[in-house]
Each structure stands twice: as structure tokens, then as C-alpha cells.
């Protein structure tokens, strides 16, 4: 794991963790269960970075908190975690 940040989603505090694998895990620290996986789709790398090196939560003036991840593909990705929770 190379990146870790907090994600506030619907009154829950979750953790976003990224590393060398496809997708970025969103976990509930209270239960240890996976709540979502950002960027894991058919190939595992299509919409995500594959290798996440940084993650942070940002709070826009309006709307839900967002997660921004950065990886080796030299581009940031912005995620609305509320849409990704299973």
C-alpha cells in the first residue's frame, strides 16, 4: 500500500487505500469489510490507475466529498465514492 486517505460517505468514515494492484480499495475500518473498489472494471485498469501513489479527500463547496487519486499514468482521477459504494 502506497496511498491512504479518509473518505466521509453518508455519515460513515471509510479508508481509501491504493498500491500496486488494480483498483483502489475502499474499506470500512470498523468492520474491515471492503465497501467499494475504485477503478476496477473489465480489465482492472481501464478507469483506474493500476498503481496508485497518492490519494486525498477534497470537499467542494457543494456536493459530496470527493477522492482524488494519482498514479503512474501521470493523471489524477476524481471519484465520487458515494456512487461507488456497494
N, C-alpha and C positions, 0 to 999 in steps of 0.2 A: 504494500500500500504506500502510495506516494502523496496522496491528497486526501484531506479530511476536512469537512465543514459541517456546521449545523444547518438544518432545514426546519423552519417553523411551518407546519402544514396543518391547518384546521384545528388549532389548539394542541397539536402534538409536536414534540421536539424529536426530530429524526436526525440521523447522521448520514452524510453522503461520503462515500469512500471510493476512490479511484486508484488504479495502479496499472499493471502491465497486461491485464486481461481485457477482453472485450466488454463493453458496457461499464457503467458506473453504478455501484450498488447503493441503494437507499435502505437503511436499516433502522429498526425501532430499538433503541438502546435498552429499553425496559424489558423487552422480550427476546431480543436477539434475532427476531424474525426479519426476513427481507420484505420490505414494503413495496419496492419497485426496483427496476433496473433501467437506468437512463441510457438510451442509445444501443440497446441490444435488440436487433431485429434479425431478418433472414440470414444475413452474412455475419452478423455480430459487430460489424464495423461500418455499416452504411451510414447511419445517422450519428454515431458517436465517434470518439477519437481513437478508441482502441487502447491507447496508452495515455492515461490522464496524469498530468503533473501538477495541476493546481485546481482548486475548487473554492468558491466563496458564495455566500448568500448576499444578495442585494435586495434592498427594499425600495421599490419605486414609490413615488408619491401616491399613486393609485394602483390598485390591483394587488395580487398576491405577491409574497416574496418570491424571488427568482434565484435559481442557482446558475452560476457561470462556471464552466469548466474550460480548461486549456490543456492541450496535449501536444504531441509531436507533429500534428498536422498543421501547426502554425496558425490555427484559427480558433477563436473562442466559440463555445456553444452556449446558448441560453436555454434553460429548462424551466418550465412551469411545473414543479413537482406535483402540485395538486392534480394535474391531468394525468400523471404517470402512476399514481398510487393504485395498487390493485386491491 
